[in-house]
Amino acid sequence: MIELDNRTDKTYNFQLLEQIADLLSDREIELILTDNVEIAEINREFRGIDKATDVLSFPSDPFPGAPLGSIVISVDKVASVANELKHSEDHEIALLFIHGMLHLLGFDHEVDNGEMRQKEIELIETFKLPKSLIVRTLEE
């Protein structure tokens, strides 16, 4: 189940995001939709990186009944990347949500041996989505 905190006026196919969440976990996920200004502030505060990014994930401390964690997505990045790559914003937010979910589940493409990329490919195929940045980077 997704607990949505939409801090923007954008709406997306949240049913698709729920399907992705349900496939990957039975725990609650907080999804925060924001803009580049706020995500840059969050990125600076929690990662020490002073710029906007597309998606951030914050796993919760495990305890009985705890949510899986929080995913923060910049709708500004969703719109710009979807426009650049000529696919829908619904597809782009789904790709970012998958990426965030996999991080909440413990995957880390920066240090693993391709496990996150493989899982992302499987999910992209399952939900018939366009290739994500991580998959496109792998093919280069």
Secondary structure as GFF3:
##gff-version 3
##sequence-region A 1 140
A	DSSP	beta_strand	2	6	.	.	.	ID=ss1
A	DSSP	alpha_helix	14	24	.	.	.	ID=ss2
A	DSSP	beta_strand	29	34	.	.	.	ID=ss3
A	DSSP	alpha_helix	36	47	.	.	.	ID=ss4
A	DSSP	beta_strand	55	59	.	.	.	ID=ss5
A	DSSP	beta_strand	69	74	.	.	.	ID=ss6
A	DSSP	alpha_helix	75	85	.	.	.	ID=ss7
A	DSSP	alpha_helix	89	104	.	.	.	ID=ss8
A	DSSP	alpha_helix	115	126	.	.	.	ID=ss9
A	DSSP	alpha_helix	133	139	.	.	.	ID=ss10
###
